[in-house]
């Protein structure tokens, strides 16, 4: 076994170093470069997809409710009892919190913007959402009712040229009146901007927060709320969980999940990931084609060397192993170089893109259009390992044809030819 392995390694070294044909060397180098570029590109693209998925889960889904239960054409009055029922209906419900949602106009000077105002209980939101992670901690601690405060999204504040500490006018309509066929006049409320919500995304441009009791007072809802927001422990099955809970509730409520509003983001990410995997295989096939060309030319250029090996006892399997080994060397070289480059760039891609944006004075992702305004990147080493595996498999398949051709060479006819 040791003798066979020694002869095999000597033959591999001979086949790799012996051939000095310039064209073969160039094609071999081109195949290594092609594989390296393909591997690094696939790692970077998949890292960006992982980054978008990570930001969707830890930024957007940490802020918005996973599900909501709202009254049908009327507010929810017995919301404390309803919260207990929701928690008891399904073990997948992690936490619940009441809210009031209303559309309003925020004004400062000559600038006015339509926004969604959400009334919340700050003490409950600390365990329910990650609002406090994107707002100054001191602001969150002093954000209480009866203090005429509002937290604006950073994009909203920029659009009306406001900053922390400024006063703005909030125009809302009261919803507590029972008079039909009568449009209530908008109520103007002067509020101080306690702080800014900065998510670096689309929500910054249409969201504002006020304490729940203040929202009840402004809308004349009394002790009622718009609905109950829930968080689940299985985000991807939120729609199913919310539907099951709604069936078991004593009140007939309208239910919705994040998948109805933002589900397209997750589906788009998964679709692009699937397309990227398909493109990856095709690109790797093209890169592996260079390995076939290099090995075929090697077989032609080293036919006499192969004949000598056959004449001293090398069998078909031994000759095949020579070219399989050489193909693996080319593949591993390209994969290793591409993998190192791809991982290094992917780990620093966000900062690299930011520097490019500063250089060209242009943001590639506008935060009033996309749910984030930066290009995220998160390296998943499972993806890296998968790319390596696919590359090696395709390279092994690419070496099969040259290896078979080399093993079928007849030493007598080659050595007798001039």
C-alpha positions as a Markdown table, in Angstrom:
| # | Residue | x | y | z |
|---|---|---|---|---|
| 1 | Unk | 0.0 | 0.0 | 0.0 |
| 2 | Unk | 2.8 | 2.4 | 0.9 |
| 3 | Unk | 4.7 | 1.5 | -2.4 |
| 4 | Unk | 1.6 | 2.2 | -4.5 |
| 5 | Unk | 1.0 | 5.5 | -2.6 |
| 6 | Unk | 4.6 | 6.6 | -3.2 |
| 7 | Unk | 4.4 | 5.8 | -6.9 |
| 8 | Unk | 1.1 | 7.7 | -7.0 |
| 9 | Unk | 2.6 | 10.8 | -5.4 |
| 10 | Unk | 5.6 | 10.7 | -7.6 |
| 11 | Unk | 3.4 | 10.4 | -10.7 |
| 12 | Unk | 1.3 | 13.4 | -9.4 |
| 13 | Unk | 4.3 | 15.5 | -8.9 |
| 14 | Unk | 5.7 | 14.6 | -12.3 |
| 15 | Unk | 2.4 | 15.3 | -14.1 |
| 16 | Unk | 2.1 | 18.7 | -12.4 |
| 17 | Unk | 5.6 | 20.0 | -12.7 |
| 18 | Unk | 6.9 | 18.1 | -15.8 |
| 19 | Unk | 4.6 | 19.8 | -18.3 |
| 20 | Unk | 6.2 | 23.1 | -19.4 |
| 21 | Unk | 3.9 | 23.9 | -22.3 |
| 22 | Unk | 3.1 | 27.6 | -22.2 |
| 23 | Unk | -0.5 | 27.2 | -23.5 |
| 24 | Unk | -1.3 | 24.5 | -21.1 |
| 25 | Unk | 0.1 | 26.5 | -18.2 |
| 26 | Unk | -2.0 | 29.5 | -19.3 |
| 27 | Unk | -5.2 | 27.5 | -19.5 |
| 28 | Unk | -4.4 | 25.9 | -16.1 |
| 29 | Unk | -3.9 | 29.4 | -14.6 |
| 30 | Unk | -7.1 | 30.6 | -16.3 |
| 31 | Unk | -9.0 | 27.8 | -14.8 |
| 32 | Unk | -7.7 | 28.6 | -11.3 |
| 33 | Unk | -8.6 | 32.3 | -11.8 |
| 34 | Unk | -12.0 | 31.4 | -13.1 |
| 35 | Unk | -12.8 | 29.1 | -10.2 |
| 36 | Unk | -11.4 | 31.7 | -7.7 |
| 37 | Unk | -13.6 | 34.5 | -9.2 |
| 38 | Unk | -16.7 | 32.2 | -9.2 |
| 39 | Unk | -16.2 | 31.1 | -5.7 |
| 40 | Unk | -15.5 | 34.5 | -4.3 |
| 41 | Unk | -18.5 | 36.0 | -6.2 |
| 42 | Unk | -20.9 | 33.3 | -5.0 |
| 43 | Unk | -19.7 | 33.8 | -1.4 |
| 44 | Unk | -20.3 | 37.6 | -1.6 |
| 45 | Unk | -23.7 | 37.3 | -3.2 |
| 46 | Unk | -24.9 | 34.7 | -0.7 |
| 47 | Unk | -23.5 | 36.7 | 2.2 |
| 48 | Unk | -25.6 | 39.7 | 1.0 |
| 49 | Unk | -28.7 | 37.5 | 0.9 |
| 50 | Unk | -27.9 | 36.3 | 4.4 |
| 51 | Unk | -27.4 | 39.9 | 5.5 |
| 52 | Unk | -30.8 | 40.9 | 4.2 |
| 53 | Unk | -32.5 | 38.0 | 5.9 |
| 54 | Unk | -30.7 | 38.7 | 9.2 |
| 55 | Unk | -31.7 | 42.4 | 9.0 |
| 56 | Unk | -35.2 | 41.5 | 8.2 |
| 57 | Unk | -35.4 | 39.3 | 11.2 |
| 58 | Unk | -33.4 | 41.3 | 13.7 |
| 59 | Unk | -34.4 | 44.8 | 12.6 |
| 60 | Unk | -37.8 | 44.9 | 11.0 |
| 61 | Unk | -39.4 | 41.9 | 12.7 |
| 62 | Unk | -38.0 | 43.0 | 16.0 |
| 63 | Unk | -40.0 | 46.2 | 15.7 |
| 64 | Unk | -43.2 | 45.3 | 13.9 |
| 65 | Unk | -45.7 | 42.8 | 15.5 |
| 66 | Unk | -45.7 | 39.2 | 14.2 |
| 67 | Unk | -49.4 | 39.3 | 14.4 |
| 68 | Unk | -52.3 | 41.7 | 15.2 |
| 69 | Unk | -55.9 | 41.2 | 16.4 |
| 70 | Unk | -58.2 | 44.2 | 15.9 |
| 71 | Unk | -61.8 | 44.9 | 16.4 |
| 72 | Unk | -64.1 | 45.0 | 13.4 |
| 73 | Unk | -65.3 | 48.5 | 12.8 |
| 74 | Unk | -64.9 | 49.3 | 16.5 |
| 75 | Unk | -62.2 | 49.4 | 19.1 |
| 76 | Unk | -61.4 | 46.6 | 21.6 |
| 77 | Unk | -62.7 | 47.4 | 25.0 |
| 78 | Unk | -61.9 | 44.3 | 27.1 |
| 79 | Unk | -58.3 | 44.2 | 25.9 |
| 80 | Unk | -56.8 | 43.1 | 29.3 |
| 81 | Unk | -59.0 | 39.9 | 29.3 |
| 82 | Unk | -58.3 | 39.4 | 25.6 |
| 83 | Unk | -54.5 | 39.5 | 26.2 |
| 84 | Unk | -54.8 | 36.7 | 28.7 |
| 85 | Unk | -56.9 | 34.6 | 26.3 |
| 86 | Unk | -54.5 | 35.0 | 23.5 |
| 87 | Unk | -51.6 | 33.9 | 25.7 |
| 88 | Unk | -53.5 | 30.8 | 26.8 |
| 89 | Unk | -54.7 | 29.8 | 23.3 |
| 90 | Unk | -51.3 | 28.8 | 21.9 |
| 91 | Unk | -47.9 | 28.1 | 23.5 |
| 92 | Unk | -46.2 | 29.6 | 20.4 |
| 93 | Unk | -47.3 | 33.1 | 21.6 |
| 94 | Unk | -44.3 | 34.7 | 23.3 |
| 95 | Unk | -45.7 | 38.1 | 24.3 |
| 96 | Unk | -48.7 | 40.4 | 23.8 |
| 97 | Unk | -49.2 | 44.1 | 24.0 |
| 98 | Unk | -52.0 | 46.6 | 23.3 |
| 99 | Unk | -51.7 | 49.4 | 20.8 |
| 100 | Unk | -53.6 | 52.2 | 19.2 |
| 101 | Unk | -52.9 | 52.9 | 15.5 |
| 102 | Unk | -54.0 | 56.1 | 13.8 |
| 103 | Unk | -53.1 | 58.0 | 10.7 |
| 104 | Unk | -52.2 | 61.6 | 11.3 |
| 105 | Unk | -50.5 | 64.6 | 9.8 |
| 106 | Unk | -47.4 | 66.0 | 11.5 |
| 107 | Unk | -46.5 | 69.6 | 10.8 |
| 108 | Unk | -43.6 | 71.9 | 11.6 |
| 109 | Unk | -43.6 | 75.3 | 9.9 |
| 110 | Unk | -44.2 | 74.9 | 6.2 |
| 111 | Unk | -43.6 | 71.2 | 6.2 |
| 112 | Unk | -46.3 | 68.5 | 6.7 |
| 113 | Unk | -46.2 | 64.8 | 6.3 |
| 114 | Unk | -48.7 | 61.9 | 6.7 |
| 115 | Unk | -47.5 | 59.3 | 9.1 |
| 116 | Unk | -48.7 | 56.3 | 11.1 |
| 117 | Unk | -48.8 | 57.0 | 14.9 |
| 118 | Unk | -48.7 | 54.1 | 17.2 |
| 119 | Unk | -49.8 | 54.3 | 20.8 |
| 120 | Unk | -47.8 | 52.0 | 23.0 |
| 121 | Unk | -47.1 | 51.2 | 26.7 |
| 122 | Unk | -43.3 | 51.7 | 27.0 |
| 123 | Unk | -43.0 | 49.3 | 29.9 |
| 124 | Unk | -44.6 | 46.5 | 27.9 |
| 125 | Unk | -42.7 | 47.3 | 24.7 |
| 126 | Unk | -39.4 | 46.6 | 26.5 |
| 127 | Unk | -40.2 | 42.9 | 26.6 |
| 128 | Unk | -42.3 | 42.9 | 23.4 |
| 129 | Unk | -40.1 | 44.8 | 20.8 |
| 130 | Unk | -36.7 | 46.2 | 20.2 |
| 131 | Unk | -37.8 | 49.9 | 19.9 |
| 132 | Unk | -35.4 | 50.7 | 22.8 |
| 133 | Unk | -32.4 | 49.4 | 20.8 |
| 134 | Unk | -33.0 | 52.1 | 18.1 |
| 135 | Unk | -33.9 | 55.0 | 20.4 |
| 136 | Unk | -31.6 | 56.7 | 22.9 |
| 137 | Unk | -31.9 | 54.9 | 26.2 |
| 138 | Unk | -32.4 | 58.1 | 28.2 |
| 139 | Unk | -35.3 | 59.1 | 25.9 |
| 140 | Unk | -37.0 | 55.7 | 26.4 |
| 141 | Unk | -36.7 | 55.9 | 30.2 |
| 142 | Unk | -38.4 | 59.3 | 30.3 |
| 143 | Unk | -41.1 | 58.5 | 27.7 |
| 144 | Unk | -44.3 | 58.6 | 29.7 |
| 145 | Unk | -47.9 | 59.7 | 29.3 |
| 146 | Unk | -49.2 | 63.1 | 30.2 |
| 147 | Unk | -45.9 | 64.8 | 29.1 |
| 148 | Unk | -46.9 | 65.8 | 25.6 |
| 149 | Unk | -44.1 | 63.8 | 24.0 |
| 150 | Unk | -43.7 | 62.0 | 20.6 |
| 151 | Unk | -40.9 | 59.9 | 19.1 |
| 152 | Unk | -40.5 | 60.5 | 15.4 |
| 153 | Unk | -38.9 | 58.3 | 12.8 |
| 154 | Unk | -35.6 | 59.8 | 11.7 |
| 155 | Unk | -36.9 | 60.0 | 8.1 |
| 156 | Unk | -40.1 | 61.8 | 9.2 |
| 157 | Unk | -38.0 | 64.3 | 11.2 |
| 158 | Unk | -35.7 | 65.0 | 8.3 |
| 159 | Unk | -38.7 | 65.5 | 5.9 |
| 160 | Unk | -40.2 | 68.2 | 8.1 |
| 161 | Unk | -36.8 | 69.7 | 9.1 |
| 162 | Unk | -37.3 | 68.9 | 12.7 |
| 163 | Unk | -34.9 | 67.6 | 15.4 |
| 164 | Unk | -34.9 | 66.3 | 18.9 |
| 165 | Unk | -36.4 | 68.9 | 21.3 |
| 166 | Unk | -38.4 | 70.7 | 18.6 |
| 167 | Unk | -42.2 | 71.1 | 18.9 |
| 168 | Unk | -44.5 | 69.8 | 16.2 |
| 169 | Unk | -48.2 | 69.8 | 15.6 |
| 170 | Unk | -50.0 | 66.5 | 15.3 |
| 171 | Unk | -53.4 | 66.6 | 13.5 |
| 172 | Unk | -55.6 | 63.6 | 14.3 |
| 173 | Unk | -59.3 | 62.8 | 14.0 |
| 174 | Unk | -61.2 | 61.6 | 17.1 |
| 175 | Unk | -62.8 | 58.2 | 16.7 |
| 176 | Unk | -64.7 | 58.0 | 19.9 |
| 177 | Unk | -67.8 | 59.8 | 18.6 |
| 178 | Unk | -70.9 | 57.7 | 17.9 |
| 179 | Unk | -72.5 | 60.3 | 15.6 |
| 180 | Unk | -73.0 | 58.9 | 12.2 |
| 181 | Unk | -72.7 | 60.8 | 8.9 |
| 182 | Unk | -70.6 | 63.4 | 10.6 |
| 183 | Unk | -66.9 | 63.9 | 9.8 |
| 184 | Unk | -65.1 | 65.0 | 12.9 |
| 185 | Unk | -62.9 | 68.0 | 12.6 |
| 186 | Unk | -59.2 | 67.2 | 13.0 |
| 187 | Unk | -57.7 | 67.8 | 16.4 |
| 188 | Unk | -54.4 | 69.7 | 16.7 |
| 189 | Unk | -52.0 | 68.6 | 19.4 |
| 190 | Unk | -48.7 | 70.3 | 20.1 |
| 191 | Unk | -46.1 | 67.8 | 21.1 |
| 192 | Unk | -42.4 | 67.9 | 21.8 |
| 193 | Unk | -40.0 | 65.5 | 20.0 |
| 194 | Unk | -38.6 | 63.5 | 22.8 |
| 195 | Unk | -36.3 | 61.4 | 20.5 |
| 196 | Unk | -35.8 | 59.9 | 17.1 |
| 197 | Unk | -36.3 | 56.3 | 16.0 |
| 198 | Unk | -33.5 | 55.4 | 13.6 |
| 199 | Unk | -33.8 | 52.0 | 12.0 |
| 200 | Unk | -31.9 | 53.0 | 8.8 |
| 201 | Unk | -34.9 | 51.9 | 6.7 |
| 202 | Unk | -38.3 | 52.5 | 5.3 |
| 203 | Unk | -40.0 | 52.6 | 8.7 |
| 204 | Unk | -38.1 | 55.7 | 9.6 |
| 205 | Unk | -40.2 | 57.6 | 7.1 |
| 206 | Unk | -43.7 | 56.8 | 8.2 |
| 207 | Unk | -43.7 | 55.9 | 11.9 |
| 208 | Unk | -44.1 | 57.8 | 15.2 |
| 209 | Unk | -44.7 | 56.7 | 18.7 |
| 210 | Unk | -46.7 | 58.1 | 21.6 |
| 211 | Unk | -47.7 | 56.7 | 25.0 |
| 212 | Unk | -50.9 | 54.6 | 24.9 |
| 213 | Unk | -52.8 | 56.7 | 27.4 |
| 214 | Unk | -52.1 | 59.9 | 25.4 |
| 215 | Unk | -53.3 | 58.2 | 22.3 |
| 216 | Unk | -56.5 | 57.2 | 24.1 |
| 217 | Unk | -57.0 | 60.8 | 25.1 |
| 218 | Unk | -56.3 | 62.3 | 21.7 |
| 219 | Unk | -58.7 | 59.9 | 20.0 |
| 220 | Unk | -61.3 | 59.9 | 22.7 |
| 221 | Unk | -61.3 | 56.0 | 22.9 |
| 222 | Unk | -61.5 | 56.0 | 26.7 |
| 223 | Unk | -60.0 | 52.7 | 28.0 |
| 224 | Unk | -60.3 | 51.0 | 24.6 |
| 225 | Unk | -57.5 | 50.2 | 22.1 |
| 226 | Unk | -57.2 | 49.5 | 18.4 |
| 227 | Unk | -56.0 | 46.0 | 18.9 |
| 228 | Unk | -53.6 | 43.5 | 20.4 |
| 229 | Unk | -50.1 | 42.9 | 19.0 |
| 230 | Unk | -48.4 | 39.5 | 19.5 |
| 231 | Unk | -45.0 | 38.0 | 19.1 |
| 232 | Unk | -44.5 | 34.4 | 18.2 |
| 233 | Unk | -41.6 | 32.0 | 18.7 |
| 234 | Unk | -41.9 | 30.6 | 15.1 |
| 235 | Unk | -41.8 | 33.7 | 12.9 |
| 236 | Unk | -42.2 | 31.8 | 9.6 |
| 237 | Unk | -45.4 | 30.1 | 10.8 |
| 238 | Unk | -46.9 | 33.3 | 12.2 |
| 239 | Unk | -49.8 | 33.3 | 9.8 |
| 240 | Unk | -50.9 | 29.8 | 10.8 |
| 241 | Unk | -50.4 | 30.5 | 14.5 |
| 242 | Unk | -52.5 | 33.7 | 14.4 |
| 243 | Unk | -55.3 | 32.0 | 12.5 |
| 244 | Unk | -55.4 | 29.2 | 15.0 |
| 245 | Unk | -55.5 | 31.6 | 17.9 |
| 246 | Unk | -58.3 | 33.7 | 16.3 |
| 247 | Unk | -60.5 | 30.6 | 16.0 |
| 248 | Unk | -60.3 | 29.9 | 19.7 |
| 249 | Unk | -61.1 | 33.5 | 20.9 |
| 250 | Unk | -64.4 | 34.4 | 22.4 |
| 251 | Unk | -64.5 | 37.7 | 20.5 |
| 252 | Unk | -64.8 | 37.9 | 16.7 |
| 253 | Unk | -61.7 | 39.9 | 15.6 |
| 254 | Unk | -59.8 | 40.7 | 12.5 |
| 255 | Unk | -56.4 | 39.0 | 12.5 |
| 256 | Unk | -53.3 | 39.6 | 10.3 |
| 257 | Unk | -49.7 | 38.7 | 10.4 |
| 258 | Unk | -46.4 | 40.2 | 9.3 |
| 259 | Unk | -46.4 | 37.9 | 6.3 |
| 260 | Unk | -49.3 | 39.8 | 4.8 |
| 261 | Unk | -47.4 | 43.1 | 5.0 |
| 262 | Unk | -43.8 | 42.2 | 4.7 |
| 263 | Unk | -43.9 | 38.6 | 3.6 |
| 264 | Unk | -42.9 | 39.5 | 0.1 |
| 265 | Unk | -39.5 | 40.6 | 1.4 |
| 266 | Unk | -38.7 | 37.1 | 2.8 |
| 267 | Unk | -40.1 | 35.4 | -0.3 |
| 268 | Unk | -38.0 | 37.7 | -2.6 |
| 269 | Unk | -34.8 | 36.9 | -0.5 |
| 270 | Unk | -35.5 | 33.1 | -0.8 |
| 271 | Unk | -36.2 | 33.4 | -4.5 |
| 272 | Unk | -33.0 | 35.3 | -5.2 |
| 273 | Unk | -31.1 | 32.8 | -3.1 |
| 274 | Unk | -32.4 | 29.9 | -5.2 |
| 275 | Unk | -31.5 | 31.7 | -8.4 |
| 276 | Unk | -28.1 | 32.4 | -7.0 |
| 277 | Unk | -27.5 | 28.7 | -6.3 |
| 278 | Unk | -28.6 | 27.9 | -9.8 |
| 279 | Unk | -26.3 | 30.5 | -11.3 |
| 280 | Unk | -23.5 | 29.3 | -9.0 |
| 281 | Unk | -23.7 | 25.8 | -10.5 |
| 282 | Unk | -23.7 | 27.1 | -14.1 |
| 283 | Unk | -20.7 | 29.4 | -13.4 |
| 284 | Unk | -18.8 | 26.6 | -11.8 |
| 285 | Unk | -19.6 | 24.4 | -14.8 |
| 286 | Unk | -18.1 | 27.0 | -17.1 |
| 287 | Unk | -15.0 | 27.3 | -14.8 |
| 288 | Unk | -14.6 | 23.6 | -14.7 |
| 289 | Unk | -14.6 | 23.5 | -18.5 |
| 290 | Unk | -11.2 | 25.1 | -18.4 |
| 291 | Unk | -10.0 | 22.2 | -16.3 |
| 292 | Unk | -11.1 | 19.8 | -19.0 |
| 293 | Unk | -9.2 | 21.9 | -21.7 |
| 294 | Unk | -6.0 | 22.0 | -19.5 |
| 295 | Unk | -6.1 | 18.3 | -18.8 |
| 296 | Unk | -6.8 | 17.3 | -22.4 |
| 297 | Unk | -3.8 | 19.4 | -23.6 |
| 298 | Unk | -1.7 | 17.8 | -20.8 |
| 299 | Unk | -2.7 | 14.4 | -22.0 |
| 300 | Unk | -1.6 | 15.3 | -25.5 |
| 301 | Unk | 1.6 | 16.9 | -24.4 |
| 302 | Unk | 2.6 | 14.2 | -22.0 |
| 303 | Unk | 1.6 | 11.2 | -24.0 |
| 304 | Unk | 5.2 | 9.8 | -24.1 |
| 305 | Unk | 5.5 | 10.2 | -20.3 |
| 306 | Unk | 2.2 | 8.3 | -19.9 |
| 307 | Unk | 3.4 | 5.6 | -22.2 |
| 308 | Unk | 6.6 | 5.2 | -20.2 |
| 309 | Unk | 4.5 | 4.8 | -17.0 |
| 310 | Unk | 2.3 | 2.2 | -18.7 |
| 311 | Unk | 5.4 | 0.3 | -19.9 |
| 312 | Unk | 6.8 | 0.0 | -16.3 |
| 313 | Unk | 3.5 | -1.4 | -15.0 |
| 314 | Unk | 1.1 | 1.5 | -14.3 |
| 315 | Unk | -2.4 | 0.3 | -14.9 |
| 316 | Unk | -5.5 | 2.2 | -16.0 |
| 317 | Unk | -6.6 | 3.2 | -12.5 |
| 318 | Unk | -3.1 | 4.6 | -11.8 |
| 319 | Unk | -3.1 | 6.7 | -14.9 |
| 320 | Unk | -6.6 | 8.0 | -14.2 |
| 321 | Unk | -5.6 | 9.0 | -10.7 |
| 322 | Unk | -2.8 | 11.1 | -12.1 |
| 323 | Unk | -5.3 | 13.4 | -13.9 |
| 324 | Unk | -7.9 | 13.3 | -11.3 |
| 325 | Unk | -5.3 | 14.5 | -8.8 |
| 326 | Unk | -4.2 | 17.3 | -11.0 |
| 327 | Unk | -7.8 | 18.4 | -11.5 |
| 328 | Unk | -8.3 | 18.4 | -7.8 |
| 329 | Unk | -5.1 | 20.5 | -7.4 |
| 330 | Unk | -6.4 | 23.1 | -9.8 |
| 331 | Unk | -9.8 | 23.1 | -8.2 |
| 332 | Unk | -8.5 | 23.4 | -4.6 |
| 333 | Unk | -6.1 | 26.1 | -5.6 |
| 334 | Unk | -8.9 | 28.2 | -7.2 |
| 335 | Unk | -11.4 | 27.4 | -4.4 |
| 336 | Unk | -9.0 | 28.3 | -1.6 |
| 337 | Unk | -8.0 | 31.6 | -3.2 |
| 338 | Unk | -11.6 | 32.5 | -4.1 |
| 339 | Unk | -12.8 | 31.4 | -0.6 |
| 340 | Unk | -10.3 | 33.5 | 1.3 |
| 341 | Unk | -10.9 | 36.6 | -0.9 |
| 342 | Unk | -14.7 | 36.1 | -0.8 |
| 343 | Unk | -14.8 | 35.7 | 3.0 |
| 344 | Unk | -12.6 | 38.7 | 3.6 |
| 345 | Unk | -14.6 | 41.0 | 1.3 |
| 346 | Unk | -17.9 | 39.7 | 2.6 |
| 347 | Unk | -16.9 | 40.4 | 6.2 |
| 348 | Unk | -16.1 | 44.0 | 5.2 |
| 349 | Unk | -18.6 | 44.5 | 2.4 |
| 350 | Unk | -20.9 | 46.9 | 4.3 |
| 351 | Unk | -18.1 | 49.3 | 5.1 |
| 352 | Unk | -16.7 | 49.0 | 1.6 |
| 353 | Unk | -20.0 | 50.0 | 0.0 |
| 354 | Unk | -20.5 | 52.9 | 2.5 |
| 355 | Unk | -17.1 | 54.3 | 1.4 |
| 356 | Unk | -18.0 | 53.9 | -2.2 |
| 357 | Unk | -21.3 | 55.7 | -1.6 |
| 358 | Unk | -19.4 | 58.6 | 0.1 |
| 359 | Unk | -17.0 | 58.7 | -2.9 |
| 360 | Unk | -19.8 | 58.8 | -5.5 |
| 361 | Unk | -22.2 | 60.8 | -3.4 |
| 362 | Unk | -25.0 | 58.4 | -4.0 |
| 363 | Unk | -26.9 | 55.9 | -1.8 |
| 364 | Unk | -27.4 | 52.5 | -3.6 |
| 365 | Unk | -30.4 | 51.7 | -1.3 |
| 366 | Unk | -32.7 | 54.5 | -0.5 |
| 367 | Unk | -34.2 | 54.2 | 3.0 |
| 368 | Unk | -37.6 | 55.6 | 2.0 |
| 369 | Unk | -37.9 | 52.8 | -0.6 |
| 370 | Unk | -36.1 | 49.7 | 0.9 |
| 371 | Unk | -36.6 | 48.4 | 4.5 |
| 372 | Unk | -32.9 | 49.2 | 5.1 |
| 373 | Unk | -30.6 | 51.9 | 3.6 |
| 374 | Unk | -27.3 | 49.9 | 3.6 |
| 375 | Unk | -26.0 | 46.8 | 2.0 |
| 376 | Unk | -25.8 | 44.1 | 4.7 |
| 377 | Unk | -23.5 | 41.2 | 4.6 |
| 378 | Unk | -23.3 | 38.1 | 6.9 |
| 379 | Unk | -21.0 | 35.2 | 6.1 |
| 380 | Unk | -22.6 | 31.8 | 6.6 |
| 381 | Unk | -19.8 | 29.2 | 6.7 |
| 382 | Unk | -22.3 | 26.5 | 5.7 |
| 383 | Unk | -22.7 | 28.3 | 2.4 |
| 384 | Unk | -18.9 | 28.5 | 2.0 |
| 385 | Unk | -18.6 | 24.8 | 2.7 |
| 386 | Unk | -21.4 | 24.1 | 0.2 |
| 387 | Unk | -19.7 | 26.1 | -2.5 |
| 388 | Unk | -16.4 | 24.3 | -1.9 |
| 389 | Unk | -18.2 | 20.9 | -2.1 |
| 390 | Unk | -20.0 | 21.8 | -5.3 |
| 391 | Unk | -16.8 | 23.1 | -6.8 |
| 392 | Unk | -14.9 | 19.9 | -6.0 |
| 393 | Unk | -17.7 | 17.6 | -7.3 |
| 394 | Unk | -17.8 | 19.5 | -10.6 |
| 395 | Unk | -14.1 | 19.4 | -10.9 |
| 396 | Unk | -14.0 | 15.7 | -10.3 |
| 397 | Unk | -16.6 | 15.3 | -13.1 |
| 398 | Unk | -14.5 | 17.5 | -15.3 |
| 399 | Unk | -11.4 | 15.3 | -14.9 |
| 400 | Unk | -13.2 | 12.1 | -15.8 |
| 401 | Unk | -13.0 | 12.5 | -19.6 |
| 402 | Unk | -9.2 | 13.4 | -19.8 |
| 403 | Unk | -8.5 | 10.6 | -17.3 |
| 404 | Unk | -10.3 | 8.1 | -19.4 |
| 405 | Unk | -8.5 | 9.3 | -22.6 |
| 406 | Unk | -5.1 | 9.1 | -20.9 |
| 407 | Unk | -5.7 | 5.6 | -19.6 |
| 408 | Unk | -6.6 | 4.4 | -23.2 |
| 409 | Unk | -3.3 | 5.5 | -24.7 |
| 410 | Unk | -1.3 | 2.6 | -26.2 |
| 411 | Unk | 2.4 | 2.9 | -25.1 |
| 412 | Unk | 3.7 | 0.8 | -28.1 |
| 413 | Unk | 2.3 | 3.1 | -30.8 |
| 414 | Unk | 3.4 | 6.2 | -29.0 |
| 415 | Unk | 7.0 | 5.2 | -28.2 |
| 416 | Unk | 7.5 | 3.8 | -31.8 |
| 417 | Unk | 6.3 | 7.1 | -33.4 |
| 418 | Unk | 8.8 | 9.8 | -34.3 |
